[in-house]
Amino acid sequence: APSANIGEKNALFEPVHGSAPQIAGKNIANPTAMILTTTLMLKHLNKKQEAQKIEKALQKTLAEGLVTPDLGGKLGTMEMAAEIARHLED
């Protein structure tokens, strides 16, 4: 899940699970939480159209089943991210 801590002068955005060091560098992490965290940051920065474009690309990727093993797919972290990036061009 994405998260945001927003104060009067500063804001911090990170996935709820943090950096997940136990799976770091193994290309098995699901990038969804980090990507959705990025959309929260973009919305905070008043970049709503950009955030919506990323959210739509993620939705298309999920709908096609192009996901990591934790969601029943076979893609690694970077492969799923590449599919999301491909849908940004749709």
Rosetta blueprint (number, residue, H / E / L):
1 A L
2 P E
3 S E
4 A E
5 N E
6 I E
7 G L
8 E L
9 K L
10 N L
11 A E
12 L E
13 F E
14 E E
15 P E
16 V L
17 H L
18 G L
19 S L
20 A L
21 P H
22 Q H
23 I H
24 A L
25 G L
26 K L
27 N L
28 I L
29 A L
30 N L
31 P L
32 T H
33 A H
34 M H
35 I H
36 L H
37 T H
38 T H
39 T H
40 L H
41 M H
42 L H
43 K H
44 H H
45 L L
46 N L
47 K L
48 K H
49 Q H
50 E H
51 A H
52 Q H
53 K H
54 I H
55 E H
56 K H
57 A H
58 L H
59 Q H
60 K H
61 T H
62 L H
63 A H
64 E L
65 G L
66 L L
67 V L
68 T L
69 P H
70 D H
71 L H
72 G L
73 G L
74 K L
75 L L
76 G L
77 T H
78 M H
79 E H
80 M H
81 A H
82 A H
83 E H
84 I H
85 A H
86 R H
87 H H
88 L H
89 E L
90 D L
